[in-house]
Amino acid sequence: MTFGRPGISISLFWFTFFGALGVFFPYYSLYLKENAGLSGTQLGLILSVMPLVGIVAQPFWGQVADRTGARSRIVAFLSMVAAAGFVLLGLAQGFVFILLAAIFLAFFSTPVIPLSVSVALAAFRHSGPHAYGFARAWGTVGFLGSVLVFPVALDRVQQWRGLSPVPGGPSEPGLGAMFLGTAVIVLLASALALALPKGGLVSLRAGRGEWRTLLRSAPMRRLLFFTFGAYLFVTGPMGLLPVYVRAQGGTLETVQTMWILMLIVEIPLIMGTGMGLKRIGARGLLAAGVLAGGVRWTVCGLTANPYWIYPVQMLHGVMVTGLMMGGPLYVDRVAPGRLRSTAQGLVAMVGLGIGGIASNTAAGWILDNVNANAPYLIGGVGALLVGLAIPWLLPPVAHEDEPREGTSGSG
């Protein structure tokens, strides 16, 4: 495996950026439900803002990156503005202002990961199948580190501020501190992004209107259809996990313990993506991911027994590795290199965007009108059906020919 300076810079960026997300995402829905006092339906709508805005933001910034070839600089710019967005979201009070702050944050934060993935896949094109997985694993290490450290830091902050739970109030009254912590780490990530690779395949430029060739590609269209179905069933339950844990009598420490179980498995799986890619291919990774998600959520929906719920969370690693690694790798095999940022943004738009909106909104409504287990049972069964249908949904694909990768469009 060839790694070198590009691999180090990519690993550092992902370690930091995903570390910021490890402060934010595990507790975001809990903050909205308990600290901000939103209803289940309002919670679902706020959680849908990220994917909704991503429908516009991800392909827009992907096209800007492909047309200019300045992919790494755009990652740095977006990360910097996203840091300000986290601060605004933490200051917002009331449903309307939280909604507006979430929209601003989403426009600049949602494209960061697909754009950085396009940079990494270009930089590692000739570095062997393990380089991408090894670098991406550092993102999970950063996420795990934040999951371990943040609850301890939050306890210290709450003690310093003299905050403690009161009957009928939030279980963690100082949880809003996560926004400032996330913003500081994202700002550091934006500085590290300036060192990301900028030349070679990373700087290929696409021609005007060339993005339409992606929609004429049958494998790309079928991937978009599969991606929508997969994220439709797995996203909502993931976002509601802290609320689900609280409904089963758990605490913030329970959420932390679950995330530790998830991430301990995820790290070696992501690092071994190269081996998995050789053995089962990108399509096999996608199948494993959605089926693991199906089993995980089905078990959560059928029982409140922690002896079942805790172990099944380890399937999170398989789910994330399959979907978040298999999807970008599949895209990299069906999309021209000069359109890689637009293609990654398009897949993120359909999956995290359209699929995520439908999933989060439906899960919030089901939470309000049925119970906390129902979103998990429905999501689990649906994900299992999508996973079993993958041989008919997605064609197997091979690596692109190198001449196609090196072709650039007119500026």
Contacts in CASP RR format, 6 or more apart in sequence:
PFRMAT RR
TARGET T0000
AUTHOR 0000-0000-0000
METHOD contacts of the structure
MODEL  1
MTFGRPGISISLFWFTFFGALGVFFPYYSLYLKENAGLSGTQLGLILSVM
PLVGIVAQPFWGQVADRTGARSRIVAFLSMVAAAGFVLLGLAQGFVFILL
AAIFLAFFSTPVIPLSVSVALAAFRHSGPHAYGFARAWGTVGFLGSVLVF
PVALDRVQQWRGLSPVPGGPSEPGLGAMFLGTAVIVLLASALALALPKGG
LVSLRAGRGEWRTLLRSAPMRRLLFFTFGAYLFVTGPMGLLPVYVRAQGG
TLETVQTMWILMLIVEIPLIMGTGMGLKRIGARGLLAAGVLAGGVRWTVC
GLTANPYWIYPVQMLHGVMVTGLMMGGPLYVDRVAPGRLRSTAQGLVAMV
GLGIGGIASNTAAGWILDNVNANAPYLIGGVGALLVGLAIPWLLPPVAHE
DEPREGTSGSG
1 127 0 8 1.000
1 128 0 8 1.000
1 130 0 8 1.000
1 131 0 8 1.000
1 134 0 8 1.000
2 126 0 8 1.000
2 127 0 8 1.000
2 128 0 8 1.000
2 131 0 8 1.000
3 127 0 8 1.000
3 131 0 8 1.000
3 134 0 8 1.000
3 135 0 8 1.000
6 123 0 8 1.000
6 124 0 8 1.000
6 196 0 8 1.000
6 197 0 8 1.000
7 123 0 8 1.000
7 124 0 8 1.000
7 131 0 8 1.000
7 135 0 8 1.000
9 192 0 8 1.000
9 195 0 8 1.000
9 196 0 8 1.000
9 197 0 8 1.000
10 116 0 8 1.000
10 119 0 8 1.000
10 120 0 8 1.000
10 123 0 8 1.000
10 135 0 8 1.000
10 196 0 8 1.000
10 197 0 8 1.000
11 134 0 8 1.000
11 135 0 8 1.000
11 138 0 8 1.000
11 139 0 8 1.000
12 138 0 8 1.000
12 192 0 8 1.000
12 195 0 8 1.000
13 75 0 8 1.000
13 116 0 8 1.000
13 189 0 8 1.000
13 192 0 8 1.000
13 193 0 8 1.000
13 195 0 8 1.000
13 196 0 8 1.000
14 116 0 8 1.000
14 135 0 8 1.000
14 136 0 8 1.000
14 138 0 8 1.000
14 139 0 8 1.000
15 138 0 8 1.000
15 139 0 8 1.000
15 141 0 8 1.000
15 142 0 8 1.000
16 142 0 8 1.000
16 185 0 8 1.000
16 188 0 8 1.000
16 189 0 8 1.000
16 192 0 8 1.000
17 79 0 8 1.000
17 112 0 8 1.000
17 113 0 8 1.000
17 116 0 8 1.000
17 139 0 8 1.000
17 185 0 8 1.000
17 186 0 8 1.000
17 189 0 8 1.000
18 139 0 8 1.000
18 140 0 8 1.000
18 142 0 8 1.000
18 143 0 8 1.000
19 139 0 8 1.000
19 142 0 8 1.000
19 143 0 8 1.000
19 145 0 8 1.000
19 146 0 8 1.000
19 185 0 8 1.000
20 146 0 8 1.000
20 181 0 8 1.000
20 182 0 8 1.000
20 183 0 8 1.000
20 185 0 8 1.000
20 186 0 8 1.000
20 189 0 8 1.000
21 143 0 8 1.000
21 146 0 8 1.000
21 182 0 8 1.000
22 142 0 8 1.000
22 143 0 8 1.000
22 145 0 8 1.000
22 146 0 8 1.000
22 147 0 8 1.000
22 150 0 8 1.000
23 146 0 8 1.000
23 150 0 8 1.000
23 178 0 8 1.000
23 181 0 8 1.000
23 182 0 8 1.000
23 185 0 8 1.000
24 86 0 8 1.000
24 178 0 8 1.000
24 179 0 8 1.000
24 182 0 8 1.000
25 239 0 8 1.000
26 147 0 8 1.000
26 241 0 8 1.000
26 242 0 8 1.000
26 255 0 8 1.000
26 256 0 8 1.000
26 259 0 8 1.000
27 150 0 8 1.000
27 172 0 8 1.000
27 175 0 8 1.000
27 178 0 8 1.000
27 242 0 8 1.000
27 252 0 8 1.000
27 255 0 8 1.000
28 47 0 8 1.000
28 178 0 8 1.000
28 239 0 8 1.000
29 43 0 8 1.000
29 47 0 8 1.000
29 239 0 8 1.000
29 240 0 8 1.000
29 241 0 8 1.000
29 242 0 8 1.000
29 243 0 8 1.000
30 171 0 8 1.000
30 172 0 8 1.000
30 175 0 8 1.000
30 242 0 8 1.000
30 243 0 8 1.000
30 246 0 8 1.000
30 252 0 8 1.000
30 255 0 8 1.000
31 175 0 8 1.000
31 176 0 8 1.000
31 178 0 8 1.000
32 38 0 8 1.000
32 42 0 8 1.000
32 43 0 8 1.000
32 46 0 8 1.000
32 47 0 8 1.000
32 98 0 8 1.000
33 40 0 8 1.000
33 43 0 8 1.000
33 242 0 8 1.000
33 243 0 8 1.000
34 169 0 8 1.000
34 170 0 8 1.000
34 171 0 8 1.000
34 172 0 8 1.000
34 175 0 8 1.000
34 246 0 8 1.000
35 170 0 8 1.000
35 172 0 8 1.000
35 173 0 8 1.000
35 174 0 8 1.000
35 175 0 8 1.000
35 176 0 8 1.000
36 93 0 8 1.000
36 94 0 8 1.000
36 95 0 8 1.000
36 98 0 8 1.000
38 46 0 8 1.000
38 95 0 8 1.000
38 98 0 8 1.000
39 368 0 8 1.000
40 364 0 8 1.000
40 365 0 8 1.000
40 367 0 8 1.000
40 368 0 8 1.000
41 364 0 8 1.000
41 365 0 8 1.000
41 368 0 8 1.000
42 95 0 8 1.000
43 240 0 8 1.000
43 243 0 8 1.000
43 364 0 8 1.000
43 367 0 8 1.000
44 360 0 8 1.000
44 361 0 8 1.000
44 363 0 8 1.000
44 364 0 8 1.000
44 365 0 8 1.000
45 99 0 8 1.000
45 360 0 8 1.000
45 361 0 8 1.000
46 95 0 8 1.000
46 98 0 8 1.000
46 99 0 8 1.000
46 102 0 8 1.000
47 236 0 8 1.000
47 239 0 8 1.000
47 360 0 8 1.000
47 364 0 8 1.000
48 356 0 8 1.000
48 357 0 8 1.000
48 360 0 8 1.000
48 361 0 8 1.000
49 99 0 8 1.000
49 102 0 8 1.000
49 103 0 8 1.000
49 106 0 8 1.000
50 102 0 8 1.000
50 105 0 8 1.000
50 106 0 8 1.000
50 109 0 8 1.000
50 110 0 8 1.000
50 352 0 8 1.000
50 353 0 8 1.000
51 110 0 8 1.000
51 235 0 8 1.000
51 351 0 8 1.000
51 352 0 8 1.000
51 353 0 8 1.000
51 354 0 8 1.000
51 355 0 8 1.000
51 356 0 8 1.000
51 357 0 8 1.000
51 360 0 8 1.000
52 106 0 8 1.000
52 353 0 8 1.000
52 357 0 8 1.000
53 103 0 8 1.000
53 106 0 8 1.000
53 107 0 8 1.000
53 110 0 8 1.000
54 106 0 8 1.000
54 107 0 8 1.000
54 110 0 8 1.000
54 111 0 8 1.000
54 348 0 8 1.000
54 349 0 8 1.000
54 352 0 8 1.000
54 353 0 8 1.000
55 349 0 8 1.000
55 353 0 8 1.000
55 354 0 8 1.000
55 357 0 8 1.000
56 107 0 8 1.000
57 106 0 8 1.000
57 107 0 8 1.000
57 108 0 8 1.000
57 110 0 8 1.000
57 111 0 8 1.000
58 110 0 8 1.000
58 111 0 8 1.000
58 114 0 8 1.000
58 345 0 8 1.000
58 346 0 8 1.000
58 348 0 8 1.000
58 349 0 8 1.000
58 352 0 8 1.000
58 353 0 8 1.000
59 211 0 8 1.000
59 342 0 8 1.000
59 345 0 8 1.000
59 346 0 8 1.000
59 349 0 8 1.000
60 111 0 8 1.000
61 74 0 8 1.000
61 78 0 8 1.000
61 111 0 8 1.000
61 115 0 8 1.000
61 341 0 8 1.000
61 345 0 8 1.000
62 74 0 8 1.000
62 111 0 8 1.000
62 114 0 8 1.000
62 115 0 8 1.000
62 118 0 8 1.000
62 341 0 8 1.000
62 342 0 8 1.000
62 344 0 8 1.000
62 345 0 8 1.000
63 206 0 8 1.000
63 211 0 8 1.000
63 341 0 8 1.000
63 342 0 8 1.000
64 74 0 8 1.000
65 71 0 8 1.000
65 74 0 8 1.000
65 115 0 8 1.000
65 118 0 8 1.000
65 341 0 8 1.000
65 342 0 8 1.000
66 204 0 8 1.000
66 205 0 8 1.000
66 206 0 8 1.000
66 211 0 8 1.000
66 338 0 8 1.000
66 339 0 8 1.000
66 340 0 8 1.000
66 341 0 8 1.000
66 342 0 8 1.000
67 205 0 8 1.000
67 206 0 8 1.000
67 207 0 8 1.000
67 208 0 8 1.000
67 411 0 8 1.000
68 74 0 8 1.000
68 205 0 8 1.000
69 202 0 8 1.000
69 203 0 8 1.000
69 204 0 8 1.000
69 205 0 8 1.000
70 198 0 8 1.000
70 203 0 8 1.000
71 115 0 8 1.000
71 118 0 8 1.000
71 119 0 8 1.000
71 122 0 8 1.000
71 198 0 8 1.000
71 202 0 8 1.000
71 203 0 8 1.000
71 341 0 8 1.000
72 119 0 8 1.000
72 193 0 8 1.000
72 194 0 8 1.000
72 196 0 8 1.000
72 197 0 8 1.000
72 198 0 8 1.000
72 202 0 8 1.000
73 194 0 8 1.000
73 198 0 8 1.000
74 115 0 8 1.000
75 112 0 8 1.000
75 115 0 8 1.000
75 116 0 8 1.000
75 119 0 8 1.000
75 193 0 8 1.000
75 196 0 8 1.000
76 190 0 8 1.000
76 191 0 8 1.000
76 193 0 8 1.000
76 194 0 8 1.000
76 196 0 8 1.000
77 190 0 8 1.000
78 108 0 8 1.000
78 109 0 8 1.000
78 111 0 8 1.000
78 112 0 8 1.000
78 115 0 8 1.000
79 112 0 8 1.000
79 186 0 8 1.000
79 187 0 8 1.000
79 189 0 8 1.000
79 190 0 8 1.000
79 193 0 8 1.000
80 187 0 8 1.000
80 190 0 8 1.000
81 108 0 8 1.000
82 105 0 8 1.000
82 108 0 8 1.000
82 109 0 8 1.000
82 112 0 8 1.000
82 186 0 8 1.000
82 190 0 8 1.000
83 183 0 8 1.000
83 184 0 8 1.000
83 186 0 8 1.000
83 187 0 8 1.000
83 190 0 8 1.000
84 183 0 8 1.000
85 101 0 8 1.000
85 104 0 8 1.000
85 105 0 8 1.000
85 108 0 8 1.000
85 109 0 8 1.000
85 183 0 8 1.000
86 105 0 8 1.000
86 179 0 8 1.000
86 180 0 8 1.000
86 181 0 8 1.000
86 182 0 8 1.000
86 183 0 8 1.000
86 186 0 8 1.000
87 179 0 8 1.000
87 180 0 8 1.000
87 183 0 8 1.000
88 101 0 8 1.000
88 104 0 8 1.000
88 105 0 8 1.000
89 98 0 8 1.000
89 101 0 8 1.000
89 102 0 8 1.000
89 105 0 8 1.000
89 179 0 8 1.000
90 101 0 8 1.000
90 176 0 8 1.000
90 179 0 8 1.000
90 180 0 8 1.000
91 101 0 8 1.000
91 179 0 8 1.000
92 98 0 8 1.000
92 100 0 8 1.000
92 101 0 8 1.000
92 102 0 8 1.000
109 186 0 8 1.000
110 348 0 8 1.000
110 352 0 8 1.000
111 345 0 8 1.000
111 348 0 8 1.000
113 348 0 8 1.000
114 328 0 8 1.000
114 341 0 8 1.000
114 344 0 8 1.000
114 345 0 8 1.000
114 347 0 8 1.000
114 348 0 8 1.000
115 341 0 8 1.000
115 344 0 8 1.000
115 345 0 8 1.000
116 193 0 8 1.000
116 196 0 8 1.000
117 328 0 8 1.000
117 344 0 8 1.000
118 340 0 8 1.000
118 341 0 8 1.000
118 343 0 8 1.000
118 344 0 8 1.000
119 196 0 8 1.000
119 197 0 8 1.000
119 202 0 8 1.000
120 132 0 8 1.000
120 135 0 8 1.000
120 136 0 8 1.000
121 132 0 8 1.000
121 328 0 8 1.000
121 329 0 8 1.000
121 332 0 8 1.000
121 340 0 8 1.000
122 197 0 8 1.000
122 200 0 8 1.000
122 201 0 8 1.000
122 202 0 8 1.000
122 204 0 8 1.000
122 337 0 8 1.000
122 340 0 8 1.000
123 197 0 8 1.000
123 201 0 8 1.000
123 202 0 8 1.000
124 131 0 8 1.000
124 132 0 8 1.000
124 135 0 8 1.000
125 201 0 8 1.000
125 405 0 8 1.000
128 274 0 8 1.000
129 273 0 8 1.000
129 274 0 8 1.000
129 275 0 8 1.000
129 277 0 8 1.000
129 278 0 8 1.000
130 271 0 8 1.000
130 272 0 8 1.000
130 273 0 8 1.000
130 274 0 8 1.000
130 275 0 8 1.000
132 273 0 8 1.000
132 274 0 8 1.000
132 329 0 8 1.000
133 270 0 8 1.000
133 271 0 8 1.000
133 272 0 8 1.000
133 273 0 8 1.000
133 274 0 8 1.000
133 325 0 8 1.000
134 271 0 8 1.000
136 270 0 8 1.000
136 273 0 8 1.000
136 325 0 8 1.000
137 267 0 8 1.000
137 268 0 8 1.000
137 270 0 8 1.000
137 271 0 8 1.000
140 263 0 8 1.000
140 266 0 8 1.000
140 267 0 8 1.000
140 270 0 8 1.000
140 320 0 8 1.000
141 267 0 8 1.000
143 263 0 8 1.000
144 259 0 8 1.000
144 260 0 8 1.000
144 263 0 8 1.000
144 264 0 8 1.000
144 267 0 8 1.000
146 185 0 8 1.000
147 256 0 8 1.000
147 259 0 8 1.000
147 260 0 8 1.000
147 263 0 8 1.000
148 256 0 8 1.000
148 260 0 8 1.000
150 178 0 8 1.000
151 252 0 8 1.000
151 253 0 8 1.000
151 256 0 8 1.000
154 172 0 8 1.000
154 174 0 8 1.000
154 175 0 8 1.000
154 177 0 8 1.000
154 178 0 8 1.000
154 252 0 8 1.000
157 174 0 8 1.000
157 177 0 8 1.000
158 164 0 8 1.000
158 172 0 8 1.000
158 173 0 8 1.000
158 174 0 8 1.000
161 174 0 8 1.000
163 173 0 8 1.000
163 174 0 8 1.000
164 173 0 8 1.000
165 171 0 8 1.000
165 172 0 8 1.000
165 173 0 8 1.000
166 173 0 8 1.000
171 246 0 8 1.000
171 251 0 8 1.000
171 252 0 8 1.000
172 252 0 8 1.000
196 202 0 8 1.000
201 337 0 8 1.000
201 405 0 8 1.000
201 406 0 8 1.000
204 337 0 8 1.000
204 338 0 8 1.000
204 340 0 8 1.000
204 406 0 8 1.000
204 408 0 8 1.000
204 409 0 8 1.000
205 338 0 8 1.000
205 408 0 8 1.000
205 409 0 8 1.000
205 411 0 8 1.000
206 336 0 8 1.000
206 338 0 8 1.000
206 339 0 8 1.000
206 342 0 8 1.000
206 408 0 8 1.000
206 409 0 8 1.000
206 411 0 8 1.000
207 338 0 8 1.000
207 409 0 8 1.000
207 410 0 8 1.000
207 411 0 8 1.000
208 410 0 8 1.000
208 411 0 8 1.000
210 338 0 8 1.000
210 339 0 8 1.000
210 409 0 8 1.000
211 339 0 8 1.000
211 342 0 8 1.000
213 336 0 8 1.000
213 339 0 8 1.000
214 220 0 8 1.000
214 335 0 8 1.000
214 339 0 8 1.000
214 342 0 8 1.000
214 343 0 8 1.000
214 346 0 8 1.000
215 221 0 8 1.000
217 334 0 8 1.000
217 335 0 8 1.000
218 395 0 8 1.000
219 334 0 8 1.000
219 394 0 8 1.000
219 395 0 8 1.000
219 397 0 8 1.000
220 331 0 8 1.000
220 334 0 8 1.000
220 335 0 8 1.000
220 343 0 8 1.000
220 346 0 8 1.000
222 393 0 8 1.000
222 394 0 8 1.000
222 395 0 8 1.000
223 327 0 8 1.000
223 330 0 8 1.000
223 331 0 8 1.000
223 334 0 8 1.000
223 347 0 8 1.000
223 394 0 8 1.000
224 346 0 8 1.000
224 347 0 8 1.000
224 350 0 8 1.000
225 393 0 8 1.000
226 286 0 8 1.000
226 386 0 8 1.000
226 390 0 8 1.000
226 393 0 8 1.000
226 394 0 8 1.000
227 327 0 8 1.000
227 347 0 8 1.000
227 350 0 8 1.000
227 351 0 8 1.000
228 350 0 8 1.000
228 351 0 8 1.000
228 354 0 8 1.000
228 355 0 8 1.000
229 351 0 8 1.000
229 355 0 8 1.000
229 386 0 8 1.000
230 286 0 8 1.000
230 290 0 8 1.000
230 323 0 8 1.000
230 351 0 8 1.000
230 383 0 8 1.000
230 386 0 8 1.000
230 387 0 8 1.000
231 323 0 8 1.000
231 350 0 8 1.000
231 351 0 8 1.000
231 352 0 8 1.000
231 353 0 8 1.000
231 355 0 8 1.000
231 356 0 8 1.000
231 359 0 8 1.000
232 355 0 8 1.000
232 356 0 8 1.000
232 358 0 8 1.000
232 359 0 8 1.000
233 290 0 8 1.000
233 294 0 8 1.000
233 297 0 8 1.000
233 359 0 8 1.000
233 378 0 8 1.000
233 379 0 8 1.000
233 380 0 8 1.000
233 382 0 8 1.000
233 383 0 8 1.000
233 386 0 8 1.000
234 290 0 8 1.000
234 293 0 8 1.000
234 294 0 8 1.000
234 297 0 8 1.000
234 319 0 8 1.000
234 323 0 8 1.000
234 359 0 8 1.000
234 379 0 8 1.000
234 380 0 8 1.000
234 383 0 8 1.000
235 351 0 8 1.000
235 352 0 8 1.000
235 355 0 8 1.000
235 356 0 8 1.000
235 359 0 8 1.000
235 360 0 8 1.000
236 356 0 8 1.000
236 359 0 8 1.000
236 360 0 8 1.000
236 362 0 8 1.000
236 363 0 8 1.000
236 364 0 8 1.000
236 375 0 8 1.000
236 379 0 8 1.000
237 244 0 8 1.000
237 297 0 8 1.000
237 300 0 8 1.000
237 363 0 8 1.000
237 375 0 8 1.000
237 376 0 8 1.000
237 379 0 8 1.000
237 380 0 8 1.000
239 360 0 8 1.000
239 363 0 8 1.000
240 363 0 8 1.000
240 364 0 8 1.000
240 367 0 8 1.000
240 372 0 8 1.000
240 375 0 8 1.000
241 255 0 8 1.000
241 258 0 8 1.000
242 255 0 8 1.000
243 367 0 8 1.000
243 372 0 8 1.000
244 300 0 8 1.000
244 372 0 8 1.000
244 373 0 8 1.000
244 375 0 8 1.000
244 376 0 8 1.000
245 251 0 8 1.000
245 254 0 8 1.000
245 255 0 8 1.000
245 258 0 8 1.000
247 371 0 8 1.000
247 372 0 8 1.000
247 373 0 8 1.000
248 304 0 8 1.000
248 306 0 8 1.000
248 309 0 8 1.000
248 372 0 8 1.000
257 310 0 8 1.000
258 310 0 8 1.000
258 313 0 8 1.000
261 310 0 8 1.000
261 311 0 8 1.000
261 313 0 8 1.000
261 314 0 8 1.000
261 316 0 8 1.000
262 313 0 8 1.000
262 314 0 8 1.000
262 316 0 8 1.000
262 317 0 8 1.000
262 320 0 8 1.000
263 316 0 8 1.000
263 317 0 8 1.000
264 314 0 8 1.000
265 314 0 8 1.000
265 315 0 8 1.000
265 316 0 8 1.000
265 317 0 8 1.000
265 318 0 8 1.000
266 316 0 8 1.000
266 317 0 8 1.000
266 320 0 8 1.000
266 321 0 8 1.000
269 317 0 8 1.000
269 318 0 8 1.000
269 321 0 8 1.000
270 317 0 8 1.000
270 320 0 8 1.000
270 321 0 8 1.000
270 325 0 8 1.000
273 285 0 8 1.000
273 321 0 8 1.000
273 325 0 8 1.000
273 326 0 8 1.000
273 329 0 8 1.000
276 285 0 8 1.000
277 285 0 8 1.000
277 326 0 8 1.000
277 329 0 8 1.000
280 287 0 8 1.000
280 288 0 8 1.000
281 329 0 8 1.000
281 396 0 8 1.000
282 326 0 8 1.000
282 327 0 8 1.000
282 329 0 8 1.000
282 330 0 8 1.000
282 333 0 8 1.000
282 397 0 8 1.000
283 330 0 8 1.000
283 390 0 8 1.000
283 394 0 8 1.000
283 395 0 8 1.000
283 396 0 8 1.000
283 397 0 8 1.000
284 322 0 8 1.000
284 326 0 8 1.000
284 390 0 8 1.000
285 321 0 8 1.000
285 322 0 8 1.000
285 325 0 8 1.000
285 326 0 8 1.000
285 327 0 8 1.000
285 329 0 8 1.000
286 322 0 8 1.000
286 323 0 8 1.000
286 326 0 8 1.000
286 327 0 8 1.000
286 330 0 8 1.000
286 390 0 8 1.000
286 394 0 8 1.000
287 387 0 8 1.000
287 390 0 8 1.000
288 318 0 8 1.000
288 321 0 8 1.000
288 322 0 8 1.000
289 318 0 8 1.000
289 319 0 8 1.000
289 320 0 8 1.000
289 321 0 8 1.000
289 322 0 8 1.000
289 323 0 8 1.000
290 319 0 8 1.000
290 322 0 8 1.000
290 323 0 8 1.000
290 383 0 8 1.000
290 386 0 8 1.000
290 387 0 8 1.000
290 390 0 8 1.000
291 383 0 8 1.000
291 384 0 8 1.000
291 387 0 8 1.000
291 388 0 8 1.000
292 315 0 8 1.000
292 316 0 8 1.000
292 317 0 8 1.000
292 318 0 8 1.000
292 319 0 8 1.000
292 322 0 8 1.000
293 315 0 8 1.000
293 318 0 8 1.000
293 319 0 8 1.000
293 380 0 8 1.000
293 383 0 8 1.000
294 379 0 8 1.000
294 380 0 8 1.000
294 381 0 8 1.000
294 382 0 8 1.000
294 383 0 8 1.000
294 384 0 8 1.000
295 312 0 8 1.000
295 315 0 8 1.000
295 380 0 8 1.000
295 384 0 8 1.000
296 312 0 8 1.000
296 313 0 8 1.000
296 315 0 8 1.000
296 316 0 8 1.000
296 319 0 8 1.000
296 380 0 8 1.000
297 376 0 8 1.000
297 377 0 8 1.000
297 379 0 8 1.000
297 380 0 8 1.000
297 383 0 8 1.000
298 376 0 8 1.000
298 377 0 8 1.000
298 379 0 8 1.000
298 380 0 8 1.000
298 381 0 8 1.000
298 384 0 8 1.000
299 308 0 8 1.000
299 309 0 8 1.000
299 312 0 8 1.000
300 309 0 8 1.000
300 312 0 8 1.000
300 373 0 8 1.000
300 376 0 8 1.000
300 377 0 8 1.000
301 373 0 8 1.000
301 374 0 8 1.000
301 376 0 8 1.000
301 377 0 8 1.000
301 380 0 8 1.000
302 373 0 8 1.000
302 377 0 8 1.000
303 309 0 8 1.000
304 373 0 8 1.000
327 347 0 8 1.000
328 344 0 8 1.000
328 347 0 8 1.000
330 394 0 8 1.000
330 397 0 8 1.000
331 340 0 8 1.000
331 343 0 8 1.000
331 344 0 8 1.000
331 347 0 8 1.000
332 340 0 8 1.000
332 400 0 8 1.000
333 397 0 8 1.000
333 398 0 8 1.000
333 399 0 8 1.000
333 400 0 8 1.000
334 343 0 8 1.000
334 397 0 8 1.000
334 400 0 8 1.000
335 342 0 8 1.000
335 343 0 8 1.000
336 400 0 8 1.000
336 404 0 8 1.000
336 405 0 8 1.000
336 407 0 8 1.000
337 400 0 8 1.000
337 404 0 8 1.000
337 405 0 8 1.000
337 406 0 8 1.000
338 406 0 8 1.000
338 407 0 8 1.000
338 408 0 8 1.000
338 409 0 8 1.000
362 375 0 8 1.000
363 375 0 8 1.000
364 375 0 8 1.000
366 374 0 8 1.000
366 375 0 8 1.000
366 378 0 8 1.000
367 374 0 8 1.000
367 375 0 8 1.000
386 393 0 8 1.000
END
